[in-house]
Amino acid sequence: MLDFNKNIKIGNRMIGEDYPTYIIAEIGGNFDGSIDKAKRLIDAAKEAGADCAKFQTFTAETIVSEGGFSKMELHGVHGSWGRTVSEVFKDVEFPMEWHYEIADYCKRVGIDFSTSPYFKEAVDLCADMNLPFIKIGSGEITWLEMLDYIARKGLPIMLGTGDATMSEIDEAVRTIENAGNKDLVLMQCITNYPSKIDSANVNVLKTYQSTFECLTGYSDHSPGHVVAFASVVLGGCVIEKHFTLNKTDKGPDHPHSMEPDEFKFMVDSIREVERAMGSTRKEVVAEEEETVFVQRRCLYAKKGLKAGQVITEADIDVLRPALGIPPKYKEIIVGKIVSKDIAARDPIFWEDL
C-alpha cells in the first residue's frame, strides 16, 4: 500500500489540503543567459505573489543528442525554432556556478528557490544546497535510475506526468516510494507549449489522489488561469506556470509564459478561490444571522384570533420573517386553543397557545 505524506514541509511552510496553494513561477530559461535578468524575474515573481522562483539545471550536452534530433522531422514547438535543438538548449543553460548566488538572492527577496536538475551532478548540488524541493520534469519519468537517485536525496519531490501513461506513472511513483521518499506531489501536465484547454484533463487529479494517495498539483502550459483555478478546486496544492517579463522576448519559453500582471491576477484569484472553498462543515455563518429569519417562514394568524378560540387550518398563514412557530408544526397547532389575543398577520408563538 502506498504511504505518502499528506502534509509536506516546503521551505518554511507546509503544503497539503489544509494549507494555501503553493505557487511556482517557472522561470526556466527565460533569464536569457543574464544573471541580472534572472534577478529581475525573481523580483517580479515575488511581487506577483509567487511562493517559488524555479529554474532548470542542465547542459545541452547532458540533455540532448543533436544526432538523434537530426533523424526526426519535428512538427511541434521544437521544430519551430529555426535553429538546432542543441543550439537553443545551449542558450538557456542555467550555470551551476550561479546557483548559490541566485539562491541567496531569493532568500533576500523572500521567495523560495528551486530547480529541475537534469543530470546527477545537478542533483547533488540540489542536495548540497538543501533546496525546499526538487521538481522532476515530465520527460524524465521513464528514467527510473534518475528518479531513484533523486528520491534518495531525501528532498520533497514534485513529479511532472506529461506524456505519461498510468502504468508509467505507477512505475515512477513506486520507484520513488521504494527509495524511501514519502514527500511526493504528483503533477498533472500536458507537455505541449502552449497546451490546449481541451486537453487539460484536470479531473486526472482525482485519479491520482485516489490511486496513489499522495498530494497533487498541476504544471500548466495552457493559456490563462482556468486550469489553475480548476486544479485548486479539485484539491491540487501546487500550481506551476511559466513566468516571463515579456512574452515577446526572444527565447523558446517566453511565448507561452505569463507576464507579471497575468501571474498576479492568477495568484490573487487563487487566494480568492481558497477563501471561497472554505470548510467542509455546513453551518450558519455570521453573515446569515439575520437572513436565517428574514428569508424563512413561520406560522402567522391569517385573521385576528381571540383568547379561547380553537385554531383551524383556515386561521393560519405561512409568511416571512420566521419569528414564531416553524411551518412543520402546523398540523400540531391546528385544534389548539389560543391563550391570548393574536392580531391579524402577527406571528404565532408557542406561548400564545
Secondary structure as GFF3:
##gff-version 3
##sequence-region A 1 353
A	DSSP	beta_strand	7	10	.	.	.	ID=ss1
A	DSSP	beta_strand	13	16	.	.	.	ID=ss2
A	DSSP	beta_strand	22	26	.	.	.	ID=ss3
A	DSSP	alpha_helix	35	47	.	.	.	ID=ss4
A	DSSP	beta_strand	52	57	.	.	.	ID=ss5
A	DSSP	alpha_helix	60	63	.	.	.	ID=ss6
A	DSSP	alpha_helix	66	69	.	.	.	ID=ss7
A	DSSP	three_ten_helix	77	80	.	.	.	ID=ss8
A	DSSP	alpha_helix	85	91	.	.	.	ID=ss9
A	DSSP	three_ten_helix	96	98	.	.	.	ID=ss10
A	DSSP	alpha_helix	99	109	.	.	.	ID=ss11
A	DSSP	beta_strand	112	117	.	.	.	ID=ss12
A	DSSP	alpha_helix	120	129	.	.	.	ID=ss13
A	DSSP	beta_strand	134	136	.	.	.	ID=ss14
A	DSSP	three_ten_helix	138	140	.	.	.	ID=ss15
A	DSSP	alpha_helix	144	151	.	.	.	ID=ss16
A	DSSP	beta_strand	157	160	.	.	.	ID=ss17
A	DSSP	alpha_helix	166	178	.	.	.	ID=ss18
A	DSSP	beta_strand	184	189	.	.	.	ID=ss19
A	DSSP	three_ten_helix	197	199	.	.	.	ID=ss20
A	DSSP	alpha_helix	204	212	.	.	.	ID=ss21
A	DSSP	beta_strand	215	220	.	.	.	ID=ss22
A	DSSP	alpha_helix	226	233	.	.	.	ID=ss23
A	DSSP	beta_strand	238	242	.	.	.	ID=ss24
A	DSSP	three_ten_helix	254	256	.	.	.	ID=ss25
A	DSSP	alpha_helix	260	277	.	.	.	ID=ss26
A	DSSP	three_ten_helix	286	288	.	.	.	ID=ss27
A	DSSP	alpha_helix	291	294	.	.	.	ID=ss28
A	DSSP	beta_strand	298	301	.	.	.	ID=ss29
A	DSSP	three_ten_helix	313	315	.	.	.	ID=ss30
A	DSSP	beta_strand	316	319	.	.	.	ID=ss31
A	DSSP	three_ten_helix	327	329	.	.	.	ID=ss32
A	DSSP	alpha_helix	330	333	.	.	.	ID=ss33
A	DSSP	three_ten_helix	350	352	.	.	.	ID=ss34
###
